[in-house]
Amino acid sequence: MDSFEGHTHSFVIRIWREKLSARDNQIAWRGHITHVPGGERRYVQSLNDIALFILPYLERIGFRITIGWQMRRWLNRWK
């Protein structure tokens, strides 16, 4: 593996809308994100969920996570 591949990650993100209530015409966004090399998949309901899934991979390649994202990750663990 060359140095570029060692510092690169690929993800597939699929999103769709689901009707929550036919009567009220309410919808929600749903989806899943998959880490291509490892095959790990997580279902998501917001853009924040996508970012939280990607953060650990960014950290492994040396990306510095801001305090705001550290707090989001910590709060997400308590949901």
DRENPA-815000 format. One record per residue (C-alpha): x, y, z; chain. Coordinates in pm, 1 decimal. Layout:
# DRENPA-815000
+----------+----------+----------+-------+
|     east |    north |       up | kette |
+----------+----------+----------+-------+
|        X |        Y |        Z |     A |
...
+----------+----------+----------+-------+
//
This chain:
# DRENPA-815000
+----------+----------+----------+-------+
|     east |    north |       up | kette |
+----------+----------+----------+-------+
|      0.0 |      0.0 |      0.0 |     A |
|    145.3 |    336.7 |    -94.4 |     A |
|    135.1 |    636.8 |    138.2 |     A |
|   -169.8 |    788.7 |    -36.8 |     A |
|   -379.4 |    476.2 |     18.1 |     A |
|   -269.8 |    455.9 |    379.8 |     A |
|   -411.0 |    802.5 |    443.1 |     A |
|   -732.3 |    768.0 |    242.8 |     A |
|  -1075.7 |    634.0 |    332.3 |     A |
|  -1377.5 |    575.6 |    109.4 |     A |
|  -1738.8 |    584.0 |    221.6 |     A |
|  -2068.4 |    510.7 |     50.2 |     A |
|  -2359.6 |    718.2 |    177.7 |     A |
|  -2717.3 |    632.7 |     80.2 |     A |
|  -3004.3 |    854.3 |    190.2 |     A |
|  -3377.7 |    848.9 |    128.5 |     A |
|  -3699.7 |   1001.6 |    256.5 |     A |
|  -3959.9 |    804.2 |    448.9 |     A |
|  -4315.9 |    911.2 |    508.6 |     A |
|  -4391.2 |    911.4 |    880.1 |     A |
|  -4757.5 |    989.7 |    852.7 |     A |
|  -4971.4 |    976.1 |    540.5 |     A |
|  -5233.7 |   1191.7 |    705.3 |     A |
|  -4997.5 |   1473.5 |    809.4 |     A |
|  -4759.4 |   1434.6 |    515.2 |     A |
|  -4462.3 |   1418.2 |    757.0 |     A |
|  -4133.2 |   1285.6 |    624.7 |     A |
|  -3799.3 |   1191.9 |    776.6 |     A |
|  -3457.2 |   1142.6 |    623.8 |     A |
|  -3303.1 |    799.7 |    669.0 |     A |
|  -2990.8 |    638.9 |    536.0 |     A |
|  -2675.0 |    446.9 |    601.2 |     A |
|  -2304.8 |    502.6 |    559.9 |     A |
|  -2056.2 |    227.2 |    483.6 |     A |
|  -1678.0 |    238.6 |    523.8 |     A |
|  -1571.7 |     71.5 |    200.0 |     A |
|  -1240.1 |    -92.0 |    303.6 |     A |
|  -1368.0 |   -229.3 |    635.4 |     A |
|  -1734.0 |   -287.6 |    549.1 |     A |
|  -1858.4 |   -126.2 |    872.5 |     A |
|  -2208.4 |     19.8 |    828.1 |     A |
|  -2418.1 |    250.4 |   1042.2 |     A |
|  -2774.3 |    368.3 |    990.7 |     A |
|  -2815.6 |    744.8 |   1014.5 |     A |
|  -3095.4 |    996.7 |   1059.8 |     A |
|  -2899.6 |   1321.3 |   1025.5 |     A |
|  -2590.0 |   1475.2 |    872.0 |     A |
|  -2446.7 |   1487.8 |   1222.9 |     A |
|  -2465.8 |   1105.4 |   1240.0 |     A |
|  -2263.0 |   1084.6 |    917.7 |     A |
|  -1992.6 |   1315.8 |   1053.8 |     A |
|  -1974.6 |   1124.2 |   1382.1 |     A |
|  -1923.1 |    798.9 |   1190.3 |     A |
|  -1636.1 |    947.5 |    987.4 |     A |
|  -1455.3 |   1121.7 |   1277.8 |     A |
|  -1261.7 |    817.2 |   1407.9 |     A |
|  -1124.0 |    749.4 |   1059.8 |     A |
|  -1012.1 |   1111.0 |   1029.3 |     A |
|   -839.3 |   1094.5 |   1366.7 |     A |
|   -646.0 |    781.7 |   1261.7 |     A |
|   -492.7 |    970.0 |    969.2 |     A |
|   -392.0 |   1266.4 |   1186.0 |     A |
|   -686.9 |   1503.3 |   1147.9 |     A |
|   -725.6 |   1721.6 |   1457.6 |     A |
|  -1082.5 |   1719.9 |   1587.5 |     A |
|  -1212.1 |   2051.9 |   1723.0 |     A |
|  -1356.9 |   2076.7 |   2072.3 |     A |
|  -1703.8 |   2124.5 |   1922.2 |     A |
|  -1691.6 |   1787.9 |   1746.7 |     A |
|  -1543.5 |   1623.0 |   2055.1 |     A |
|  -1842.7 |   1748.9 |   2253.9 |     A |
|  -2088.5 |   1627.2 |   1987.6 |     A |
|  -1934.1 |   1283.0 |   1997.5 |     A |
|  -1946.0 |   1274.7 |   2376.7 |     A |
|  -2309.6 |   1387.9 |   2384.0 |     A |
|  -2404.5 |   1136.9 |   2115.4 |     A |
|  -2277.4 |    852.0 |   2334.5 |     A |
|  -2531.3 |    951.7 |   2602.4 |     A |
|  -2835.3 |    946.8 |   2369.6 |     A |
+----------+----------+----------+-------+
//
